[in-house]
C-alpha cells in the first residue's frame, strides 16, 4: 500500500481534526446500529469495541476500497430479424482509491482542514432495450463530520458513551453516510451492497470488513450483506448483476 508523508496535526485534541457530533442512539427507532469497533445495539459495551482506533484510521489514513461489481444482459436473436434481438450490454467496476484522481488527491496531511470528500464512480452500457449500470458511491456528509460519537442515552452524560461510528440520519428516513456499490440491469436484476453504521430497515444485517493494517471494521449492511448476486432469464433475455466488498485499504508510514 502507499506510504504517506509523516505530519503533525494539533486537531481538536481528541484525535480528530474537529469536534465530533454527538448522537443519542437510544431514542431513535434504529433497527440496528454499530460502532466501527463492534459495540452494537443490545450488546455489551467494551472499550475496544468503541472503535477509537478504527475511527482515527478511517479519518486520517483511508486509502481505498477493495470491491468488485458487474452487470450484463443479452437478448437472443429471433430468426433473421435483427430488430428482435442480438443486443448485449455490460458494465463493471473494481476497487477505488481516494486519490485515484490526481486533481482531487486527498492524502492524509491534506485532511487536517477538512476531510474526505464525497466520491462517485459509474460505468454504464446501453443498447436499447437493454441497459447495464454499476455505481460506486461514498457519502461523507459533504466532507465534514463524517464520524460521530454514539451515546446510549443522553449525550450530556459521558457514562452513556458507547463509541464511534458514521454519521447517522436521525430523522427516520434513511442513512446519512454510507459506502455503497450497486449493479443493475434494466430493472431486471439489482444488487446493492452498502456499509453504514445504522439502519431503520429490518432487512439490514451486521457485517464486518477486514483491512490491510490488521483492524476489523464493523458496519450495518443491507440485505445482501457484503456480497450479493442476482440473475434473470426469460424469453431469450438473460441478465446478471453482482457486487461485493472485500477489504478497506489504508496508508502506512
BELSULCOR-V785162 format. One line per field, one symbol per residue. phi: phi as a letter, one per 40 degrees, with the letter a starting at -180 (. if undefined). psi: psi as a letter, one per 20 degrees, with the letter a starting at -180 (. if undefined). A space follows every 50 residues. Layout:
phi=???
psi=???
//
This chain:
phi=.cccccabbcfbgbgbcaccccbcccbbcccaaaccchcbdgbccbcccc gcccccccccbdbibcaaaaaaaabccbgbccccigcabaaaaagabcbc bdcbdbcdccccbiacbdbababaabadccababbbbbcbfggbfcbacc bcidccbccccbibacdbcccgbibcbababbbabfgcbabbbbbbbaac ccccacaabcacbgcbbbabbcccgcaaaaaaaafgbbaaaaaabbabbb cbb
psi=qqpqpqrpphbjjjirirqqqppoihjrkphqqqrhiiprpirqpqghih kgggggggghjphaporqqqpqqqpqpocjohhjaiqqqqqqqpqppikh ohikpmrghijgkcaqrpqpqqpqppnpjqqpppppqopklkiqliqrpp pmaqiioiiipiaqaqqqojijibphprpqpppqoljhqppppqoaiqqi piirqqrqprrijiqppprprahiciprqqqpppkipqqqpqqqqhqpqq qr.
//
